[in-house]
């Protein structure tokens, strides 16, 4: 269920916060998209290092 948690925290803008929870917590400054999640997942499966 990790993709679901990722989507809730990085992709979905919450009505009360008006940003994503990750943005509100200062983890990221940008709104992520599903394409970003897929790219991270593919890089992980290839064993590549992922820059933050």
mmCIF entry with sequence, helices, sheets and N, C-alpha, C, O atoms, coordinates in Angstrom:
data_MODEL
# 
_entry.id   MODEL 
# 
_entity.id                         1 
_entity.type                       polymer 
_entity.pdbx_number_of_molecules   1 
# 
_entity_poly.entity_id                      1 
_entity_poly.type                           'polypeptide(L)' 
_entity_poly.nstd_linkage                   no 
_entity_poly.nstd_monomer                   no 
_entity_poly.pdbx_seq_one_letter_code       
;(UNK)(UNK)(UNK)(UNK)(UNK)(UNK)(UNK)(UNK)(UNK)(UNK)(UNK)(UNK)(UNK)(UNK)(UNK)(UNK)
(UNK)(UNK)(UNK)(UNK)(UNK)(UNK)(UNK)(UNK)(UNK)(UNK)(UNK)(UNK)(UNK)(UNK)(UNK)(UNK)
(UNK)(UNK)(UNK)(UNK)(UNK)(UNK)(UNK)(UNK)(UNK)(UNK)(UNK)(UNK)(UNK)(UNK)(UNK)(UNK)
(UNK)(UNK)(UNK)(UNK)
;
_entity_poly.pdbx_seq_one_letter_code_can   XXXXXXXXXXXXXXXXXXXXXXXXXXXXXXXXXXXXXXXXXXXXXXXXXXXX 
_entity_poly.pdbx_strand_id                 A 
# 
loop_
_entity_poly_seq.entity_id 
_entity_poly_seq.num 
_entity_poly_seq.mon_id 
_entity_poly_seq.hetero 
1 1  UNK n 
1 2  UNK n 
1 3  UNK n 
1 4  UNK n 
1 5  UNK n 
1 6  UNK n 
1 7  UNK n 
1 8  UNK n 
1 9  UNK n 
1 10 UNK n 
1 11 UNK n 
1 12 UNK n 
1 13 UNK n 
1 14 UNK n 
1 15 UNK n 
1 16 UNK n 
1 17 UNK n 
1 18 UNK n 
1 19 UNK n 
1 20 UNK n 
1 21 UNK n 
1 22 UNK n 
1 23 UNK n 
1 24 UNK n 
1 25 UNK n 
1 26 UNK n 
1 27 UNK n 
1 28 UNK n 
1 29 UNK n 
1 30 UNK n 
1 31 UNK n 
1 32 UNK n 
1 33 UNK n 
1 34 UNK n 
1 35 UNK n 
1 36 UNK n 
1 37 UNK n 
1 38 UNK n 
1 39 UNK n 
1 40 UNK n 
1 41 UNK n 
1 42 UNK n 
1 43 UNK n 
1 44 UNK n 
1 45 UNK n 
1 46 UNK n 
1 47 UNK n 
1 48 UNK n 
1 49 UNK n 
1 50 UNK n 
1 51 UNK n 
1 52 UNK n 
# 
_struct_asym.id          A 
_struct_asym.entity_id   1 
# 
loop_
_struct_conf.conf_type_id 
_struct_conf.id 
_struct_conf.pdbx_PDB_helix_id 
_struct_conf.beg_label_comp_id 
_struct_conf.beg_label_asym_id 
_struct_conf.beg_label_seq_id 
_struct_conf.pdbx_beg_PDB_ins_code 
_struct_conf.end_label_comp_id 
_struct_conf.end_label_asym_id 
_struct_conf.end_label_seq_id 
_struct_conf.pdbx_end_PDB_ins_code 
_struct_conf.beg_auth_comp_id 
_struct_conf.beg_auth_asym_id 
_struct_conf.beg_auth_seq_id 
_struct_conf.end_auth_comp_id 
_struct_conf.end_auth_asym_id 
_struct_conf.end_auth_seq_id 
_struct_conf.pdbx_PDB_helix_class 
_struct_conf.details 
_struct_conf.pdbx_PDB_helix_length 
HELX_P HELX_P1 AA1 UNK A 2  ? UNK A 6  ? UNK A 2  UNK A 6  1 ? 5  
HELX_P HELX_P2 AA2 UNK A 7  ? UNK A 11 ? UNK A 7  UNK A 11 3 ? 5  
HELX_P HELX_P3 AA3 UNK A 21 ? UNK A 24 ? UNK A 21 UNK A 24 1 ? 4  
HELX_P HELX_P4 AA4 UNK A 34 ? UNK A 46 ? UNK A 34 UNK A 46 1 ? 13 
# 
_struct_conf_type.id          HELX_P 
_struct_conf_type.criteria    ? 
_struct_conf_type.reference   ? 
# 
loop_
_atom_site.group_PDB 
_atom_site.id 
_atom_site.type_symbol 
_atom_site.label_atom_id 
_atom_site.label_alt_id 
_atom_site.label_comp_id 
_atom_site.label_asym_id 
_atom_site.label_entity_id 
_atom_site.label_seq_id 
_atom_site.pdbx_PDB_ins_code 
_atom_site.Cartn_x 
_atom_site.Cartn_y 
_atom_site.Cartn_z 
_atom_site.occupancy 
_atom_site.B_iso_or_equiv 
_atom_site.pdbx_formal_charge 
_atom_site.auth_seq_id 
_atom_site.auth_comp_id 
_atom_site.auth_asym_id 
_atom_site.auth_atom_id 
_atom_site.pdbx_PDB_model_num 
ATOM 1   N N  . UNK A 1 1  ? 0.791  -1.194 0.000   1.00 0.00 ? 1  UNK A N  1 
ATOM 2   C CA . UNK A 1 1  ? 0.000  0.000  0.000   1.00 0.00 ? 1  UNK A CA 1 
ATOM 3   C C  . UNK A 1 1  ? 0.838  1.265  0.000   1.00 0.00 ? 1  UNK A C  1 
ATOM 4   O O  . UNK A 1 1  ? 0.289  2.360  0.118   1.00 0.00 ? 1  UNK A O  1 
ATOM 5   N N  . UNK A 1 2  ? 2.134  1.148  -0.127  1.00 0.00 ? 2  UNK A N  1 
ATOM 6   C CA . UNK A 1 2  ? 3.009  2.319  -0.113  1.00 0.00 ? 2  UNK A CA 1 
ATOM 7   C C  . UNK A 1 2  ? 2.649  3.339  -1.196  1.00 0.00 ? 2  UNK A C  1 
ATOM 8   O O  . UNK A 1 2  ? 2.682  4.538  -0.921  1.00 0.00 ? 2  UNK A O  1 
ATOM 9   N N  . UNK A 1 3  ? 2.302  2.906  -2.426  1.00 0.00 ? 3  UNK A N  1 
ATOM 10  C CA . UNK A 1 3  ? 1.914  3.910  -3.425  1.00 0.00 ? 3  UNK A CA 1 
ATOM 11  C C  . UNK A 1 3  ? 0.700  4.739  -2.979  1.00 0.00 ? 3  UNK A C  1 
ATOM 12  O O  . UNK A 1 3  ? 0.602  5.920  -3.310  1.00 0.00 ? 3  UNK A O  1 
ATOM 13  N N  . UNK A 1 4  ? -0.200 4.138  -2.249  1.00 0.00 ? 4  UNK A N  1 
ATOM 14  C CA . UNK A 1 4  ? -1.357 4.875  -1.756  1.00 0.00 ? 4  UNK A CA 1 
ATOM 15  C C  . UNK A 1 4  ? -0.963 5.944  -0.749  1.00 0.00 ? 4  UNK A C  1 
ATOM 16  O O  . UNK A 1 4  ? -1.476 7.062  -0.788  1.00 0.00 ? 4  UNK A O  1 
ATOM 17  N N  . UNK A 1 5  ? -0.051 5.599  0.153   1.00 0.00 ? 5  UNK A N  1 
ATOM 18  C CA . UNK A 1 5  ? 0.434  6.583  1.121   1.00 0.00 ? 5  UNK A CA 1 
ATOM 19  C C  . UNK A 1 5  ? 1.210  7.696  0.414   1.00 0.00 ? 5  UNK A C  1 
ATOM 20  O O  . UNK A 1 5  ? 1.085  8.870  0.761   1.00 0.00 ? 5  UNK A O  1 
ATOM 21  N N  . UNK A 1 6  ? 2.004  7.314  -0.572  1.00 0.00 ? 6  UNK A N  1 
ATOM 22  C CA . UNK A 1 6  ? 2.751  8.305  -1.337  1.00 0.00 ? 6  UNK A CA 1 
ATOM 23  C C  . UNK A 1 6  ? 1.796  9.284  -2.000  1.00 0.00 ? 6  UNK A C  1 
ATOM 24  O O  . UNK A 1 6  ? 1.994  10.497 -1.939  1.00 0.00 ? 6  UNK A O  1 
ATOM 25  N N  . UNK A 1 7  ? 0.761  8.750  -2.632  1.00 0.00 ? 7  UNK A N  1 
ATOM 26  C CA . UNK A 1 7  ? -0.210 9.610  -3.314  1.00 0.00 ? 7  UNK A CA 1 
ATOM 27  C C  . UNK A 1 7  ? -0.886 10.560 -2.340  1.00 0.00 ? 7  UNK A C  1 
ATOM 28  O O  . UNK A 1 7  ? -1.056 11.741 -2.643  1.00 0.00 ? 7  UNK A O  1 
ATOM 29  N N  . UNK A 1 8  ? -1.270 10.063 -1.185  1.00 0.00 ? 8  UNK A N  1 
ATOM 30  C CA . UNK A 1 8  ? -1.946 10.914 -0.189  1.00 0.00 ? 8  UNK A CA 1 
ATOM 31  C C  . UNK A 1 8  ? -1.024 11.998 0.338   1.00 0.00 ? 8  UNK A C  1 
ATOM 32  O O  . UNK A 1 8  ? -1.482 13.101 0.635   1.00 0.00 ? 8  UNK A O  1 
ATOM 33  N N  . UNK A 1 9  ? 0.247  11.712 0.460   1.00 0.00 ? 9  UNK A N  1 
ATOM 34  C CA . UNK A 1 9  ? 1.169  12.668 1.074   1.00 0.00 ? 9  UNK A CA 1 
ATOM 35  C C  . UNK A 1 9  ? 1.891  13.585 0.091   1.00 0.00 ? 9  UNK A C  1 
ATOM 36  O O  . UNK A 1 9  ? 2.289  14.688 0.465   1.00 0.00 ? 9  UNK A O  1 
ATOM 37  N N  . UNK A 1 10 ? 2.068  13.156 -1.152  1.00 0.00 ? 10 UNK A N  1 
ATOM 38  C CA . UNK A 1 10 ? 2.843  13.945 -2.100  1.00 0.00 ? 10 UNK A CA 1 
ATOM 39  C C  . UNK A 1 10 ? 2.041  14.442 -3.307  1.00 0.00 ? 10 UNK A C  1 
ATOM 40  O O  . UNK A 1 10 ? 2.423  15.440 -3.918  1.00 0.00 ? 10 UNK A O  1 
ATOM 41  N N  . UNK A 1 11 ? 0.946  13.774 -3.662  1.00 0.00 ? 11 UNK A N  1 
ATOM 42  C CA . UNK A 1 11 ? 0.221  14.104 -4.890  1.00 0.00 ? 11 UNK A CA 1 
ATOM 43  C C  . UNK A 1 11 ? -1.096 14.819 -4.620  1.00 0.00 ? 11 UNK A C  1 
ATOM 44  O O  . UNK A 1 11 ? -1.440 15.776 -5.313  1.00 0.00 ? 11 UNK A O  1 
ATOM 45  N N  . UNK A 1 12 ? -1.824 14.361 -3.626  1.00 0.00 ? 12 UNK A N  1 
ATOM 46  C CA . UNK A 1 12 ? -3.165 14.889 -3.375  1.00 0.00 ? 12 UNK A CA 1 
ATOM 47  C C  . UNK A 1 12 ? -3.131 16.158 -2.528  1.00 0.00 ? 12 UNK A C  1 
ATOM 48  O O  . UNK A 1 12 ? -2.589 16.161 -1.422  1.00 0.00 ? 12 UNK A O  1 
ATOM 49  N N  . UNK A 1 13 ? -3.711 17.228 -3.050  1.00 0.00 ? 13 UNK A N  1 
ATOM 50  C CA . UNK A 1 13 ? -3.829 18.472 -2.301  1.00 0.00 ? 13 UNK A CA 1 
ATOM 51  C C  . UNK A 1 13 ? -5.029 18.345 -1.373  1.00 0.00 ? 13 UNK A C  1 
ATOM 52  O O  . UNK A 1 13 ? -6.142 18.055 -1.813  1.00 0.00 ? 13 UNK A O  1 
ATOM 53  N N  . UNK A 1 14 ? -4.792 18.563 -0.096  1.00 0.00 ? 14 UNK A N  1 
ATOM 54  C CA . UNK A 1 14 ? -5.863 18.437 0.886   1.00 0.00 ? 14 UNK A CA 1 
ATOM 55  C C  . UNK A 1 14 ? -6.574 19.771 1.060   1.00 0.00 ? 14 UNK A C  1 
ATOM 56  O O  . UNK A 1 14 ? -5.952 20.834 1.076   1.00 0.00 ? 14 UNK A O  1 
ATOM 57  N N  . UNK A 1 15 ? -7.868 19.689 1.188   1.00 0.00 ? 15 UNK A N  1 
ATOM 58  C CA . UNK A 1 15 ? -8.705 20.880 1.213   1.00 0.00 ? 15 UNK A CA 1 
ATOM 59  C C  . UNK A 1 15 ? -8.363 21.818 2.367   1.00 0.00 ? 15 UNK A C  1 
ATOM 60  O O  . UNK A 1 15 ? -8.274 23.029 2.167   1.00 0.00 ? 15 UNK A O  1 
ATOM 61  N N  . UNK A 1 16 ? -8.173 21.285 3.556   1.00 0.00 ? 16 UNK A N  1 
ATOM 62  C CA . UNK A 1 16 ? -7.921 22.142 4.710   1.00 0.00 ? 16 UNK A CA 1 
ATOM 63  C C  . UNK A 1 16 ? -6.511 22.731 4.704   1.00 0.00 ? 16 UNK A C  1 
ATOM 64  O O  . UNK A 1 16 ? -6.309 23.855 5.165   1.00 0.00 ? 16 UNK A O  1 
ATOM 65  N N  . UNK A 1 17 ? -5.539 21.987 4.190   1.00 0.00 ? 17 UNK A N  1 
ATOM 66  C CA . UNK A 1 17 ? -4.165 22.476 4.146   1.00 0.00 ? 17 UNK A CA 1 
ATOM 67  C C  . UNK A 1 17 ? -3.911 23.382 2.946   1.00 0.00 ? 17 UNK A C  1 
ATOM 68  O O  . UNK A 1 17 ? -3.087 24.294 3.008   1.00 0.00 ? 17 UNK A O  1 
ATOM 69  N N  . UNK A 1 18 ? -4.622 23.123 1.862   1.00 0.00 ? 18 UNK A N  1 
ATOM 70  C CA . UNK A 1 18 ? -4.449 23.790 0.564   1.00 0.00 ? 18 UNK A CA 1 
ATOM 71  C C  . UNK A 1 18 ? -3.106 23.475 -0.088  1.00 0.00 ? 18 UNK A C  1 
ATOM 72  O O  . UNK A 1 18 ? -2.720 24.117 -1.064  1.00 0.00 ? 18 UNK A O  1 
ATOM 73  N N  . UNK A 1 19 ? -2.407 22.500 0.445   1.00 0.00 ? 19 UNK A N  1 
ATOM 74  C CA . UNK A 1 19 ? -1.188 21.931 -0.135  1.00 0.00 ? 19 UNK A CA 1 
ATOM 75  C C  . UNK A 1 19 ? -1.179 20.453 0.239   1.00 0.00 ? 19 UNK A C  1 
ATOM 76  O O  . UNK A 1 19 ? -2.071 19.988 0.948   1.00 0.00 ? 19 UNK A O  1 
ATOM 77  N N  . UNK A 1 20 ? -0.187 19.718 -0.227  1.00 0.00 ? 20 UNK A N  1 
ATOM 78  C CA . UNK A 1 20 ? -0.069 18.320 0.182   1.00 0.00 ? 20 UNK A CA 1 
ATOM 79  C C  . UNK A 1 20 ? 0.508  18.266 1.596   1.00 0.00 ? 20 UNK A C  1 
ATOM 80  O O  . UNK A 1 20 ? 1.174  19.212 2.017   1.00 0.00 ? 20 UNK A O  1 
ATOM 81  N N  . UNK A 1 21 ? 0.270  17.185 2.336   1.00 0.00 ? 21 UNK A N  1 
ATOM 82  C CA . UNK A 1 21 ? 0.858  17.063 3.671   1.00 0.00 ? 21 UNK A CA 1 
ATOM 83  C C  . UNK A 1 21 ? 2.394  17.124 3.640   1.00 0.00 ? 21 UNK A C  1 
ATOM 84  O O  . UNK A 1 21 ? 3.006  17.676 4.554   1.00 0.00 ? 21 UNK A O  1 
ATOM 85  N N  . UNK A 1 22 ? 3.006  16.572 2.614   1.00 0.00 ? 22 UNK A N  1 
ATOM 86  C CA . UNK A 1 22 ? 4.467  16.614 2.512   1.00 0.00 ? 22 UNK A CA 1 
ATOM 87  C C  . UNK A 1 22 ? 4.963  18.047 2.328   1.00 0.00 ? 22 UNK A C  1 
ATOM 88  O O  . UNK A 1 22 ? 6.003  18.418 2.871   1.00 0.00 ? 22 UNK A O  1 
ATOM 89  N N  . UNK A 1 23 ? 4.233  18.841 1.576   1.00 0.00 ? 23 UNK A N  1 
ATOM 90  C CA . UNK A 1 23 ? 4.596  20.239 1.408   1.00 0.00 ? 23 UNK A CA 1 
ATOM 91  C C  . UNK A 1 23 ? 4.389  21.005 2.709   1.00 0.00 ? 23 UNK A C  1 
ATOM 92  O O  . UNK A 1 23 ? 5.213  21.847 3.066   1.00 0.00 ? 23 UNK A O  1 
ATOM 93  N N  . UNK A 1 24 ? 3.306  20.727 3.420   1.00 0.00 ? 24 UNK A N  1 
ATOM 94  C CA . UNK A 1 24 ? 3.034  21.390 4.692   1.00 0.00 ? 24 UNK A CA 1 
ATOM 95  C C  . UNK A 1 24 ? 4.100  21.048 5.728   1.00 0.00 ? 24 UNK A C  1 
ATOM 96  O O  . UNK A 1 24 ? 4.437  21.884 6.566   1.00 0.00 ? 24 UNK A O  1 
ATOM 97  N N  . UNK A 1 25 ? 4.630  19.835 5.679   1.00 0.00 ? 25 UNK A N  1 
ATOM 98  C CA . UNK A 1 25 ? 5.656  19.401 6.627   1.00 0.00 ? 25 UNK A CA 1 
ATOM 99  C C  . UNK A 1 25 ? 7.058  19.847 6.221   1.00 0.00 ? 25 UNK A C  1 
ATOM 100 O O  . UNK A 1 25 ? 8.004  19.677 6.989   1.00 0.00 ? 25 UNK A O  1 
ATOM 101 N N  . UNK A 1 26 ? 7.204  20.412 5.031   1.00 0.00 ? 26 UNK A N  1 
ATOM 102 C CA . UNK A 1 26 ? 8.506  20.873 4.568   1.00 0.00 ? 26 UNK A CA 1 
ATOM 103 C C  . UNK A 1 26 ? 9.370  19.782 3.958   1.00 0.00 ? 26 UNK A C  1 
ATOM 104 O O  . UNK A 1 26 ? 10.576 19.967 3.797   1.00 0.00 ? 26 UNK A O  1 
ATOM 105 N N  . UNK A 1 27 ? 8.771  18.649 3.617   1.00 0.00 ? 27 UNK A N  1 
ATOM 106 C CA . UNK A 1 27 ? 9.522  17.539 3.014   1.00 0.00 ? 27 UNK A CA 1 
ATOM 107 C C  . UNK A 1 27 ? 9.845  17.843 1.558   1.00 0.00 ? 27 UNK A C  1 
ATOM 108 O O  . UNK A 1 27 ? 10.908 17.463 1.067   1.00 0.00 ? 27 UNK A O  1 
ATOM 109 N N  . UNK A 1 28 ? 8.945  18.520 0.866   1.00 0.00 ? 28 UNK A N  1 
ATOM 110 C CA . UNK A 1 28 ? 9.133  18.879 -0.532  1.00 0.00 ? 28 UNK A CA 1 
ATOM 111 C C  . UNK A 1 28 ? 8.520  20.251 -0.769  1.00 0.00 ? 28 UNK A C  1 
ATOM 112 O O  . UNK A 1 28 ? 7.648  20.695 -0.023  1.00 0.00 ? 28 UNK A O  1 
ATOM 113 N N  . UNK A 1 29 ? 8.986  20.908 -1.811  1.00 0.00 ? 29 UNK A N  1 
ATOM 114 C CA . UNK A 1 29 ? 8.444  22.228 -2.146  1.00 0.00 ? 29 UNK A CA 1 
ATOM 115 C C  . UNK A 1 29 ? 7.535  22.193 -3.368  1.00 0.00 ? 29 UNK A C  1 
ATOM 116 O O  . UNK A 1 29 ? 6.882  23.185 -3.691  1.00 0.00 ? 29 UNK A O  1 
ATOM 117 N N  . UNK A 1 30 ? 7.494  21.059 -4.041  1.00 0.00 ? 30 UNK A N  1 
ATOM 118 C CA . UNK A 1 30 ? 6.719  20.995 -5.286  1.00 0.00 ? 30 UNK A CA 1 
ATOM 119 C C  . UNK A 1 30 ? 5.625  19.944 -5.205  1.00 0.00 ? 30 UNK A C  1 
ATOM 120 O O  . UNK A 1 30 ? 5.693  19.006 -4.411  1.00 0.00 ? 30 UNK A O  1 
ATOM 121 N N  . UNK A 1 31 ? 4.635  20.121 -6.033  1.00 0.00 ? 31 UNK A N  1 
ATOM 122 C CA . UNK A 1 31 ? 3.547  19.162 -6.150  1.00 0.00 ? 31 UNK A CA 1 
ATOM 123 C C  . UNK A 1 31 ? 4.021  18.035 -7.055  1.00 0.00 ? 31 UNK A C  1 
ATOM 124 O O  . UNK A 1 31 ? 4.422  18.279 -8.193  1.00 0.00 ? 31 UNK A O  1 
ATOM 125 N N  . UNK A 1 32 ? 3.978  16.820 -6.565  1.00 0.00 ? 32 UNK A N  1 
ATOM 126 C CA . UNK A 1 32 ? 4.412  15.665 -7.339  1.00 0.00 ? 32 UNK A CA 1 
ATOM 127 C C  . UNK A 1 32 ? 3.263  15.165 -8.207  1.00 0.00 ? 32 UNK A C  1 
ATOM 128 O O  . UNK A 1 32 ? 2.098  15.466 -7.946  1.00 0.00 ? 32 UNK A O  1 
ATOM 129 N N  . UNK A 1 33 ? 3.600  14.408 -9.230  1.00 0.00 ? 33 UNK A N  1 
ATOM 130 C CA . UNK A 1 33 ? 2.611  13.797 -10.116 1.00 0.00 ? 33 UNK A CA 1 
ATOM 131 C C  . UNK A 1 33 ? 2.826  12.283 -10.122 1.00 0.00 ? 33 UNK A C  1 
ATOM 132 O O  . UNK A 1 33 ? 3.855  11.790 -9.659  1.00 0.00 ? 33 UNK A O  1 
ATOM 133 N N  . UNK A 1 34 ? 1.858  11.566 -10.643 1.00 0.00 ? 34 UNK A N  1 
ATOM 134 C CA . UNK A 1 34 ? 1.958  10.107 -10.720 1.00 0.00 ? 34 UNK A CA 1 
ATOM 135 C C  . UNK A 1 34 ? 3.170  9.710  -11.560 1.00 0.00 ? 34 UNK A C  1 
ATOM 136 O O  . UNK A 1 34 ? 3.803  8.690  -11.287 1.00 0.00 ? 34 UNK A O  1 
ATOM 137 N N  . UNK A 1 35 ? 3.494  10.488 -12.559 1.00 0.00 ? 35 UNK A N  1 
ATOM 138 C CA . UNK A 1 35 ? 4.657  10.217 -13.406 1.00 0.00 ? 35 UNK A CA 1 
ATOM 139 C C  . UNK A 1 35 ? 5.933  10.196 -12.564 1.00 0.00 ? 35 UNK A C  1 
ATOM 140 O O  . UNK A 1 35 ? 6.821  9.377  -12.804 1.00 0.00 ? 35 UNK A O  1 
ATOM 141 N N  . UNK A 1 36 ? 6.028  11.088 -11.584 1.00 0.00 ? 36 UNK A N  1 
ATOM 142 C CA . UNK A 1 36 ? 7.193  11.115 -10.701 1.00 0.00 ? 36 UNK A CA 1 
ATOM 143 C C  . UNK A 1 36 ? 7.282  9.838  -9.876  1.00 0.00 ? 36 UNK A C  1 
ATOM 144 O O  . UNK A 1 36 ? 8.367  9.287  -9.688  1.00 0.00 ? 36 UNK A O  1 
ATOM 145 N N  . UNK A 1 37 ? 6.144  9.373  -9.388  1.00 0.00 ? 37 UNK A N  1 
ATOM 146 C CA . UNK A 1 37 ? 6.113  8.125  -8.615  1.00 0.00 ? 37 UNK A CA 1 
ATOM 147 C C  . UNK A 1 37 ? 6.567  6.946  -9.465  1.00 0.00 ? 37 UNK A C  1 
ATOM 148 O O  . UNK A 1 37 ? 7.355  6.120  -9.006  1.00 0.00 ? 37 UNK A O  1 
ATOM 149 N N  . UNK A 1 38 ? 6.085  6.863  -10.683 1.00 0.00 ? 38 UNK A N  1 
ATOM 150 C CA . UNK A 1 38 ? 6.458  5.764  -11.581 1.00 0.00 ? 38 UNK A CA 1 
ATOM 151 C C  . UNK A 1 38 ? 7.950  5.822  -11.897 1.00 0.00 ? 38 UNK A C  1 
ATOM 152 O O  . UNK A 1 38 ? 8.615  4.787  -11.933 1.00 0.00 ? 38 UNK A O  1 
ATOM 153 N N  . UNK A 1 39 ? 8.481  7.020  -12.124 1.00 0.00 ? 39 UNK A N  1 
ATOM 154 C CA . UNK A 1 39 ? 9.911  7.160  -12.415 1.00 0.00 ? 39 UNK A CA 1 
ATOM 155 C C  . UNK A 1 39 ? 10.761 6.712  -11.230 1.00 0.00 ? 39 UNK A C  1 
ATOM 156 O O  . UNK A 1 39 ? 11.778 6.044  -11.417 1.00 0.00 ? 39 UNK A O  1 
ATOM 157 N N  . UNK A 1 40 ? 10.356 7.074  -10.009 1.00 0.00 ? 40 UNK A N  1 
ATOM 158 C CA . UNK A 1 40 ? 11.088 6.630  -8.826  1.00 0.00 ? 40 UNK A CA 1 
ATOM 159 C C  . UNK A 1 40 ? 11.037 5.117  -8.672  1.00 0.00 ? 40 UNK A C  1 
ATOM 160 O O  . UNK A 1 40 ? 12.038 4.478  -8.348  1.00 0.00 ? 40 UNK A O  1 
ATOM 161 N N  . UNK A 1 41 ? 9.868  4.560  -8.907  1.00 0.00 ? 41 UNK A N  1 
ATOM 162 C CA . UNK A 1 41 ? 9.678  3.120  -8.781  1.00 0.00 ? 41 UNK A CA 1 
ATOM 163 C C  . UNK A 1 41 ? 10.557 2.360  -9.779  1.00 0.00 ? 41 UNK A C  1 
ATOM 164 O O  . UNK A 1 41 ? 11.206 1.376  -9.425  1.00 0.00 ? 41 UNK A O  1 
ATOM 165 N N  . UNK A 1 42 ? 10.568 2.835  -11.038 1.00 0.00 ? 42 UNK A N  1 
ATOM 166 C CA . UNK A 1 42 ? 11.383 2.177  -12.058 1.00 0.00 ? 42 UNK A CA 1 
ATOM 167 C C  . UNK A 1 42 ? 12.867 2.291  -11.738 1.00 0.00 ? 42 UNK A C  1 
ATOM 168 O O  . UNK A 1 42 ? 13.613 1.328  -11.914 1.00 0.00 ? 42 UNK A O  1 
ATOM 169 N N  . UNK A 1 43 ? 13.302 3.454  -11.271 1.00 0.00 ? 43 UNK A N  1 
ATOM 170 C CA . UNK A 1 43 ? 14.712 3.634  -10.914 1.00 0.00 ? 43 UNK A CA 1 
ATOM 171 C C  . UNK A 1 43 ? 15.087 2.711  -9.760  1.00 0.00 ? 43 UNK A C  1 
ATOM 172 O O  . UNK A 1 43 ? 16.178 2.141  -9.749  1.00 0.00 ? 43 UNK A O  1 
ATOM 173 N N  . UNK A 1 44 ? 14.201 2.564  -8.801  1.00 0.00 ? 44 UNK A N  1 
ATOM 174 C CA . UNK A 1 44 ? 14.450 1.672  -7.666  1.00 0.00 ? 44 UNK A CA 1 
ATOM 175 C C  . UNK A 1 44 ? 14.600 0.227  -8.136  1.00 0.00 ? 44 UNK A C  1 
ATOM 176 O O  . UNK A 1 44 ? 15.497 -0.489 -7.693  1.00 0.00 ? 44 UNK A O  1 
ATOM 177 N N  . UNK A 1 45 ? 13.720 -0.189 -9.028  1.00 0.00 ? 45 UNK A N  1 
ATOM 178 C CA . UNK A 1 45 ? 13.785 -1.576 -9.519  1.00 0.00 ? 45 UNK A CA 1 
ATOM 179 C C  . UNK A 1 45 ? 15.042 -1.835 -10.344 1.00 0.00 ? 45 UNK A C  1 
ATOM 180 O O  . UNK A 1 45 ? 15.536 -2.962 -10.372 1.00 0.00 ? 45 UNK A O  1 
ATOM 181 N N  . UNK A 1 46 ? 15.566 -0.810 -11.014 1.00 0.00 ? 46 UNK A N  1 
ATOM 182 C CA . UNK A 1 46 ? 16.813 -0.953 -11.775 1.00 0.00 ? 46 UNK A CA 1 
ATOM 183 C C  . UNK A 1 46 ? 18.030 -0.890 -10.864 1.00 0.00 ? 46 UNK A C  1 
ATOM 184 O O  . UNK A 1 46 ? 19.147 -1.182 -11.292 1.00 0.00 ? 46 UNK A O  1 
ATOM 185 N N  . UNK A 1 47 ? 17.813 -0.507 -9.600  1.00 0.00 ? 47 UNK A N  1 
ATOM 186 C CA . UNK A 1 47 ? 18.913 -0.421 -8.646  1.00 0.00 ? 47 UNK A CA 1 
ATOM 187 C C  . UNK A 1 47 ? 19.707 0.871  -8.747  1.00 0.00 ? 47 UNK A C  1 
ATOM 188 O O  . UNK A 1 47 ? 20.848 0.935  -8.289  1.00 0.00 ? 47 UNK A O  1 
ATOM 189 N N  . UNK A 1 48 ? 19.118 1.898  -9.339  1.00 0.00 ? 48 UNK A N  1 
ATOM 190 C CA . UNK A 1 48 ? 19.802 3.170  -9.487  1.00 0.00 ? 48 UNK A CA 1 
ATOM 191 C C  . UNK A 1 48 ? 19.715 3.978  -8.207  1.00 0.00 ? 48 UNK A C  1 
ATOM 192 O O  . UNK A 1 48 ? 18.768 3.848  -7.432  1.00 0.00 ? 48 UNK A O  1 
ATOM 193 N N  . UNK A 1 49 ? 20.721 4.815  -8.000  1.00 0.00 ? 49 UNK A N  1 
ATOM 194 C CA . UNK A 1 49 ? 20.673 5.746  -6.876  1.00 0.00 ? 49 UNK A CA 1 
ATOM 195 C C  . UNK A 1 49 ? 19.712 6.866  -7.241  1.00 0.00 ? 49 UNK A C  1 
ATOM 196 O O  . UNK A 1 49 ? 19.694 7.349  -8.373  1.00 0.00 ? 49 UNK A O  1 
ATOM 197 N N  . UNK A 1 50 ? 18.919 7.268  -6.265  1.00 0.00 ? 50 UNK A N  1 
ATOM 198 C CA . UNK A 1 50 ? 17.915 8.299  -6.502  1.00 0.00 ? 50 UNK A CA 1 
ATOM 199 C C  . UNK A 1 50 ? 18.319 9.549  -5.747  1.00 0.00 ? 50 UNK A C  1 
ATOM 200 O O  . UNK A 1 50 ? 18.450 9.531  -4.523  1.00 0.00 ? 50 UNK A O  1 
ATOM 201 N N  . UNK A 1 51 ? 18.517 10.642 -6.485  1.00 0.00 ? 51 UNK A N  1 
ATOM 202 C CA . UNK A 1 51 ? 18.872 11.913 -5.855  1.00 0.00 ? 51 UNK A CA 1 
ATOM 203 C C  . UNK A 1 51 ? 17.631 12.539 -5.257  1.00 0.00 ? 51 UNK A C  1 
ATOM 204 O O  . UNK A 1 51 ? 16.553 12.494 -5.849  1.00 0.00 ? 51 UNK A O  1 
ATOM 205 N N  . UNK A 1 52 ? 17.785 13.116 -4.097  1.00 0.00 ? 52 UNK A N  1 
ATOM 206 C CA . UNK A 1 52 ? 16.645 13.737 -3.411  1.00 0.00 ? 52 UNK A CA 1 
ATOM 207 C C  . UNK A 1 52 ? 16.258 15.053 -3.980  1.00 0.00 ? 52 UNK A C  1 
ATOM 208 O O  . UNK A 1 52 ? 15.316 15.682 -3.496  1.00 0.00 ? 52 UNK A O  1 
# 
